[in-house]
Amino acid sequence: MKYSEFIKELRNKLFLTQTEFATLIGVSYETVNRWENEKNEPSMRIKRKIAAIIKENQIEVEAK
């Protein structure tokens, strides 16, 4: 699974818009949009935040 698909799937499982997801992890809407459109990938710091959200919410996602 591409990281762009992973982010979109996670966001949808959390029932969040790109703006809401961005606020949750401390980035801009534009940043999340770039991730989902395969322009960039999150930094390791942000990936750790995302991992914590996954664990905290007990969400099942396909590994990248």
Beta strands, then each sheet from edge to edge (+ up, - down):
end
